[in-house]
């Protein structure tokens, strides 16, 4: 498979999961996918594949400076690894937020922007959820 095909598959795997988190977080299928981390685990396999290929080809992974990281992201395989890394970890954060909300009880209308922001902007959604969680917890 080409990198473009893997990119398409990875995005196609992540998008329905985000829709389930946003629209049907309590549905038994969504709960199963959250509880067993199915999509992040599959994405992690793609990630591991790209990292292993890079290392087998004799490449290194120098994260010691900005210029080293920028150099890594000039390689298509490592850009793919980075993208899949984002998809997997943002999903894990979204799933964590849903799990946290089981006890908090933040209304789904307020959760939706947190999840959308996590999907699109990662840490911004996490920050928004943390603010809502703090407000909700202080009122309890």
PARO-374660 format. One line per 8 residues: their letters; for each residue x, y, z of N, C-alpha, C. Coordinates in nm, 4 decimals, padded with zeros to 6 digits, always signed. Each point is the difference from the previous one (the first is absolute). Layout:
A	X Y Z X Y Z X Y Z; ... $
END
This chain:
XXXXXXXX	+00.0832 -00.1186 +00.0000 -00.0832 +00.1186 +00.0000 +00.0874 +00.1245 +00.0000; -00.0497 +00.1015 -00.0639 +00.0725 +00.1269 -00.0040 -00.0281 +00.0809 +00.1266; +00.0832 +00.0997 +00.0232 -00.0236 +00.0890 +00.1138 -00.1337 +00.0718 -00.0131; -00.0365 +00.0371 -00.1217 -00.1284 +00.0671 -00.0221 -00.1165 -00.0919 +00.0371; +00.0136 -00.1279 -00.0304 -00.1061 -00.0955 +00.0349 -00.0075 -00.0202 +00.1513; +00.1152 -00.0105 +00.0648 +00.0026 -00.0140 +00.1463 -00.0582 +00.1248 +00.0654; +00.0342 +00.1170 -00.0534 -00.0543 +00.1258 +00.0507 -00.1528 -00.0025 -00.0063; -00.0522 -00.0420 -00.1129 -00.1452 -00.0072 -00.0189 -00.0638 -00.1012 +00.0952 $
XXXXXXXX	+00.0615 -00.1155 +00.0143 -00.0530 -00.1035 +00.0901 +00.0012 +00.0493 +00.1441; +00.1094 +00.0589 +00.0424 +00.0109 +00.0484 +00.1376 -00.1055 +00.1060 +00.0291; -00.0177 +00.0937 -00.0913 -00.1022 +00.1028 +00.0187 -00.1397 -00.0605 +00.0012; -00.0226 -00.0975 -00.0863 -00.1302 -00.0657 -00.0084 -00.0285 -00.0800 +00.1269; +00.1026 -00.0499 +00.0642 -00.0187 -00.0708 +00.1272 -00.0327 +00.0977 +00.1131; +00.0669 +00.1133 +00.0016 -00.0158 +00.0944 +00.1099 -00.1325 +00.0755 -00.0053; -00.0413 +00.0426 -00.1172 -00.1188 +00.0855 -00.0112 -00.1266 -00.0640 +00.0582; -00.0343 -00.1237 -00.0342 -00.1211 -00.0575 +00.0598 +00.0079 -00.0115 +00.1523 $
XXXXXXXX	+00.1203 -00.0255 +00.0511 +00.0149 -00.0088 +00.1448 -00.0292 +00.1341 +00.0650; +00.0493 +00.1078 -00.0618 -00.0294 +00.1334 +00.0539 -00.1492 +00.0292 -00.0051; -00.0652 -00.0381 -00.1073 -00.1448 +00.0220 -00.0098 -00.0735 -00.0759 +00.1100; +00.0420 -00.1230 +00.0267 -00.0617 -00.0766 +00.1078 +00.0234 +00.0666 +00.1360; +00.1210 +00.0480 +00.0232 +00.0295 +00.0673 +00.1275 -00.0869 +00.1235 +00.0182; -00.0202 +00.0732 -00.1078 -00.0744 +00.1258 +00.0077 -00.1503 -00.0232 +00.0051; -00.0499 -00.0917 -00.0821 -00.1449 -00.0157 -00.0169 -00.0587 -00.1113 +00.0863; +00.0708 -00.1119 +00.0107 -00.0536 -00.1162 +00.0717 +00.0998 -00.0553 +00.1031 $
XXXXXXXX	+00.0404 +00.0825 +00.0954 +00.1041 -00.0462 +00.0932 -00.0435 -00.1133 +00.0925; -00.1287 -00.0196 +00.0208 -00.0470 -00.1032 +00.0924 -00.0469 -00.1275 -00.0709; -00.0002 +00.0002 -00.1309 -00.0441 -00.1167 -00.0768 +00.0934 -00.1167 +00.0283; -00.0532 -00.1212 +00.0052 +00.0812 -00.1162 +00.0374 +00.1163 -00.0238 -00.0968; -00.0178 +00.0282 -00.1260 +00.1096 -00.0159 -00.0967 +00.1101 +00.1023 +00.0293; -00.0393 +00.1237 +00.0266 +00.0965 +00.1046 +00.0345 +00.0735 -00.0385 +00.1277; -00.0739 -00.0466 +00.0999 +00.0618 -00.0404 +00.1269 +00.1004 -00.1123 -00.0219; -00.0354 -00.0976 -00.0839 +00.0930 -00.1098 -00.0303 +00.1280 +00.0552 -00.0625 $
XXXXXXXX	-00.0155 +00.0871 -00.0991 +00.1165 +00.0565 -00.0689 +00.0851 +00.0841 +00.0944; -00.0648 +00.0698 +00.0938 +00.0737 +00.0783 +00.0998 +00.0697 -00.0932 +00.0987; -00.0745 -00.0948 +00.0541 +00.0551 -00.0882 +00.1041 +00.1201 -00.0797 -00.0493; -00.0047 -00.0434 -00.1255 +00.1080 -00.0827 -00.0526 +00.0979 +00.0776 -00.0885; -00.0209 +00.1309 -00.0110 +00.0914 +00.0884 -00.0750 +00.0290 -00.0549 -00.1403; -00.1015 -00.0519 -00.0659 +00.0155 -00.0702 -00.1278 +00.0678 +00.0872 -00.1053; -00.0522 +00.1181 -00.0242 +00.0539 +00.0844 -00.1075 +00.1400 +00.0512 +00.0352; +00.0245 +00.0517 +00.1218 +00.1375 +00.0403 +00.0315 +00.1005 -00.1149 -00.0100 $
XXXXXXXX	-00.0413 -00.1206 +00.0357 +00.0908 -00.1143 -00.0127 +00.0317 -00.0302 -00.1463; -00.1007 +00.0061 -00.0855 +00.0240 -00.0217 -00.1434 +00.0906 +00.1094 -00.0565; -00.0257 +00.1239 +00.0398 +00.0861 +00.1095 -00.0446 +00.1421 -00.0184 +00.0527; +00.0121 -00.0523 +00.1199 +00.1325 -00.0247 +00.0575 +00.0784 -00.1025 -00.0811; -00.0699 -00.0951 -00.0597 +00.0674 -00.0962 -00.0873 +00.0582 +00.0696 -00.1227; -00.0766 +00.0901 -00.0593 +00.0529 +00.0782 -00.1132 +00.1233 +00.0786 +00.0440; -00.0104 +00.0649 +00.1153 +00.1105 +00.0802 +00.0516 +00.1252 -00.0862 +00.0186; -00.0178 -00.1134 +00.0675 +00.1129 -00.0903 +00.0245 +00.0617 -00.0457 -00.1319 $
XXXXXXXX	-00.0828 -00.0274 -00.0978 +00.0481 -00.0419 -00.1318 +00.0937 +00.1059 -00.0595; -00.0430 +00.1246 +00.0020 +00.0811 +00.1072 -00.0579 +00.1299 +00.0223 +00.0775; -00.0069 -00.0053 +00.1308 +00.1204 +00.0204 +00.0811 +00.0983 -00.1144 -00.0228; -00.0502 -00.1222 -00.0016 +00.0872 -00.1160 -00.0222 +00.0645 +00.0067 -00.1381; -00.0783 +00.0352 -00.1020 +00.0570 +00.0136 -00.1351 +00.1123 +00.1023 -00.0023; -00.0232 +00.1123 +00.0658 +00.1008 +00.1059 +00.0033 +00.1270 -00.0472 +00.0709; -00.0163 -00.0662 +00.1116 +00.1159 -00.0477 +00.0757 +00.0740 -00.1108 -00.0749; -00.0746 -00.0881 -00.0657 +00.0635 -00.1070 -00.0779 +00.0802 +00.0551 -00.1173 $
XXXXXXXX	-00.0442 +00.1127 -00.0526 +00.0713 +00.0622 -00.1123 +00.1242 +00.0751 +00.0479; +00.0241 -00.0044 +00.1300 +00.1192 +00.0650 +00.0536 -00.0224 +00.1424 +00.0455; -00.1230 +00.0429 +00.0006 -00.0300 +00.1361 +00.0436 -00.0047 +00.0097 +00.1512; +00.0257 +00.1159 +00.0480 -00.0068 +00.0253 +00.1435 -00.1214 +00.0844 +00.0328; -00.0224 +00.0177 +00.1275 -00.1114 +00.0827 +00.0471 +00.0548 +00.1002 +00.1007; +00.0547 +00.1089 -00.0512 +00.0605 +00.1018 +00.0856 -00.1045 +00.1075 +00.0308; -00.0431 +00.0044 +00.1263 -00.0960 +00.1000 +00.0449 +00.0675 +00.1046 +00.0891; +00.1322 +00.0091 -00.0077 +00.0770 +00.0838 +00.0905 -00.0005 +00.1485 -00.0294 $
XXXXXXXX	-00.0427 +00.0376 -00.1198 -00.0043 +00.1431 -00.0325 -00.1107 +00.0226 -00.1021; -00.0401 +00.1257 -00.0110 -00.1037 +00.0343 -00.0966 +00.0448 -00.0334 -00.1417; +00.1239 +00.0293 -00.0335 +00.0471 -00.0281 -00.1360 +00.0025 -00.1502 -00.0276; +00.0306 -00.0825 +00.1002 -00.0025 -00.1454 -00.0174 -00.1415 -00.0493 -00.0269; -00.0950 +00.0514 +00.0761 -00.1399 -00.0390 -00.0200 -00.0490 +00.0476 -00.1364; +00.0366 +00.1214 -00.0381 -00.0391 +00.0507 -00.1321 +00.0576 -00.0881 -00.1101; +00.1189 -00.0480 +00.0186 +00.0623 -00.0886 -00.0975 -00.0771 -00.1311 -00.0124; -00.0438 -00.0545 +00.1137 -00.0790 -00.1234 -00.0034 -00.1276 +00.0188 -00.0816 $
XXXXXXXX	-00.0611 +00.1170 +00.0134 -00.1270 +00.0251 -00.0682 +00.0176 +00.0425 -00.1456; +00.1181 -00.0217 -00.0540 +00.0188 +00.0149 -00.1448 -00.0104 -00.1352 -00.0693; -00.0128 -00.1061 +00.0797 -00.0103 -00.1354 -00.0547 -00.1462 -00.0438 +00.0020; -00.0513 -00.0390 -00.1159 -00.1424 -00.0324 -00.0123 -00.0442 -00.1087 +00.0979; +00.0799 -00.1038 +00.0166 -00.0369 -00.1072 +00.0926 -00.0135 +00.0516 +00.1436; +00.0879 +00.0914 +00.0384 -00.0060 +00.0517 +00.1368 -00.1103 +00.1037 +00.0165; -00.0344 +00.0695 -00.1061 -00.1172 +00.0881 +00.0059 -00.1247 -00.0857 +00.0209; -00.0069 -00.1132 -00.0712 -00.1128 -00.0916 +00.0185 -00.0035 -00.0527 +00.1435 $
XXXXXXXX	+00.1164 -00.0380 +00.0513 +00.0063 -00.0475 +00.1383 -00.0495 +00.1099 +00.0947; +00.0446 +00.1220 -00.0225 -00.0432 +00.1117 +00.0834 -00.1495 +00.0233 -00.0072; -00.0555 -00.0087 -00.1202 -00.1439 +00.0211 -00.0170 -00.0791 -00.1080 +00.0727; +00.0413 -00.1251 -00.0164 -00.0698 -00.1107 +00.0652 +00.0153 +00.0116 +00.1517; +00.1144 +00.0479 +00.0450 +00.0229 +00.0251 +00.1422 -00.1039 +00.0993 +00.0518; -00.0198 +00.1105 -00.0711 -00.1015 +00.0986 +00.0385 -00.1385 -00.0612 +00.0031; -00.0354 -00.0740 -00.1044 -00.1328 -00.0608 -00.0058 -00.0233 -00.0920 +00.1201; +00.0978 -00.0841 +00.0293 -00.0152 -00.0962 +00.1101 -00.0094 +00.0701 +00.1353 $
XXXXXXXX	+00.0904 +00.0932 +00.0252 +00.0020 +00.0619 +00.1322 -00.1158 +00.0969 +00.0207; -00.0392 +00.0718 -00.1034 -00.1169 +00.0862 +00.0152 -00.1244 -00.0838 +00.0293; -00.0127 -00.1150 -00.0666 -00.1125 -00.0897 +00.0286 +00.0056 -00.0502 +00.1437; +00.1180 -00.0362 +00.0464 +00.0121 -00.0452 +00.1388 -00.0420 +00.1100 +00.0977; +00.0362 +00.1231 -00.0299 -00.0417 +00.1114 +00.0860 -00.1515 +00.0158 -00.0050; -00.0585 -00.0086 -00.1192 -00.1453 +00.0081 -00.0121 -00.0697 -00.1111 +00.0773; +00.0531 -00.1208 -00.0085 -00.0579 -00.1126 +00.0734 +00.0136 +00.0208 +00.1507; +00.1143 +00.0516 +00.0426 +00.0201 +00.0303 +00.1415 -00.1022 +00.1027 +00.0478 $
XXXXXXXX	-00.0242 +00.1018 -00.0829 -00.0969 +00.1032 +00.0359 -00.1392 -00.0609 +00.0177; -00.0395 -00.0881 -00.0913 -00.1303 -00.0665 +00.0119 -00.0044 -00.0826 +00.1284; +00.1066 -00.0730 +00.0285 +00.0041 -00.0792 +00.1237 -00.0077 +00.0886 +00.1237; +00.0714 +00.1102 -00.0002 -00.0060 +00.0940 +00.1119 -00.1413 +00.0536 +00.0183; -00.0652 +00.0253 -00.1115 -00.1332 +00.0597 +00.0063 -00.1060 -00.0970 +00.0508; +00.0294 -00.1268 +00.0044 -00.0962 -00.0953 +00.0576 -00.0288 +00.0363 +00.1449; +00.1003 +00.0494 +00.0704 -00.0174 +00.0401 +00.1404 -00.0380 +00.1470 +00.0132; +00.0454 +00.0812 -00.0932 -00.0243 +00.1442 +00.0099 -00.1413 +00.0384 -00.0412 $
XXXXXXXX	-00.0490 -00.0604 -00.1058 -00.1341 +00.0323 -00.0486 -00.0097 +00.1335 -00.0725; +00.1061 +00.0413 -00.0674 -00.0068 +00.1218 -00.0819 -00.0917 -00.0299 -00.1181; -00.0936 +00.0895 -00.0266 -00.0976 -00.0213 -00.1077 +00.0716 -00.0186 -00.1339; -00.0554 -00.0885 -00.0812 +00.0613 -00.0333 -00.1287 +00.0130 +00.1215 -00.0918; -00.0872 +00.0965 +00.0137 +00.0106 +00.1223 -00.0811 +00.1274 +00.0762 +00.0349; +00.0422 -00.0061 +00.1256 +00.1252 +00.0635 +00.0407 +00.1206 -00.0878 -00.0309; -00.0200 -00.1297 +00.0004 +00.1095 -00.0920 -00.0324 +00.0361 +00.0057 -00.1482; -00.0996 +00.0203 -00.0836 +00.0243 -00.0013 -00.1453 +00.1093 +00.0983 -00.0421 $
XXXXXXXX	-00.0035 +00.1266 +00.0442 +00.1094 +00.0905 -00.0398 +00.1372 -00.0454 +00.0516; +00.0030 -00.0601 +00.1190 +00.1268 -00.0511 +00.0533 +00.0543 -00.1102 -00.0905; -00.0885 -00.0908 -00.0407 +00.0418 -00.1115 -00.0842 +00.0386 +00.0469 -00.1397; -00.0775 +00.0913 -00.0559 +00.0324 +00.0533 -00.1335 +00.1342 +00.0725 +00.0039; +00.0205 +00.0786 +00.1045 +00.1275 +00.0715 +00.0125 +00.1159 -00.0975 +00.0192; -00.0226 -00.1084 +00.0723 +00.1053 -00.1004 +00.0168 +00.0311 -00.0660 -00.1333; -00.1030 -00.0300 -00.0764 +00.0185 -00.0602 -00.1322 +00.0779 +00.0939 -00.0921; -00.0343 +00.1255 -00.0001 +00.0601 +00.0949 -00.0935 +00.1277 +00.0660 +00.0528 $
XXXXXXXX	+00.0055 +00.0237 +00.1312 +00.1094 +00.0800 +00.0567 +00.0629 -00.0628 +00.1235; -00.0228 -00.1282 +00.0204 +00.0611 -00.0754 +00.1089 -00.0016 +00.0676 +00.1357; +00.1094 +00.0611 +00.0393 +00.0112 +00.0572 +00.1339 -00.1033 +00.1086 +00.0311; -00.0520 +00.0684 -00.0995 -00.1016 +00.1024 +00.0259 -00.1267 -00.0663 +00.0547; -00.0385 -00.1131 -00.0574 -00.1163 -00.0734 +00.0494 +00.0232 -00.0534 +00.1400; +00.1197 -00.0502 +00.0244 +00.0357 -00.0481 +00.1331 -00.0078 +00.1139 +00.1010; +00.0508 +00.1165 -00.0367 -00.0057 +00.1181 +00.0871 -00.1450 +00.0386 +00.0285; -00.0819 +00.0065 -00.1043 -00.1411 +00.0357 +00.0165 -00.0697 -00.0989 +00.0932 $
XXXXXXXX	+00.0234 -00.1284 -00.0211 -00.0616 -00.1008 +00.0867 +00.0478 +00.0163 +00.1440; +00.1281 +00.0255 +00.0183 +00.0547 +00.0150 +00.1349 -00.0644 +00.1180 +00.0712; -00.0230 +00.1090 -00.0728 -00.0683 +00.1157 +00.0592 -00.1423 -00.0397 +00.0415; -00.0731 -00.0667 -00.0910 -00.1366 -00.0429 +00.0333 -00.0006 -00.0978 +00.1175; +00.0939 -00.0911 +00.0003 +00.0109 -00.0984 +00.1080 +00.0257 +00.0697 +00.1329; +00.0875 +00.0990 -00.0002 +00.0314 +00.0740 +00.1218 -00.1226 +00.0759 +00.0505; -00.0713 +00.0637 -00.0917 -00.1222 +00.0736 +00.0375 -00.1031 -00.0968 +00.0563; -00.0218 -00.1105 -00.0688 -00.0990 -00.0991 +00.0420 +00.0382 -00.0582 +00.1366 $
XXXX	+00.1261 -00.0322 +00.0189 +00.0463 -00.0589 +00.1260 -00.0121 +00.0989 +00.1165; +00.0241 +00.1278 -00.0272 -00.0077 +00.1005 +00.1081 -00.1442 +00.0262 +00.0427; -00.0933 -00.0298 -00.0884 -00.1427 +00.0202 +00.0341 -00.0611 -00.1196 +00.0684; +00.0720 -00.1104 +00.0025 -00.0549 -00.1220 +00.0625 +00.0252 -00.0050 +00.1480 $
END
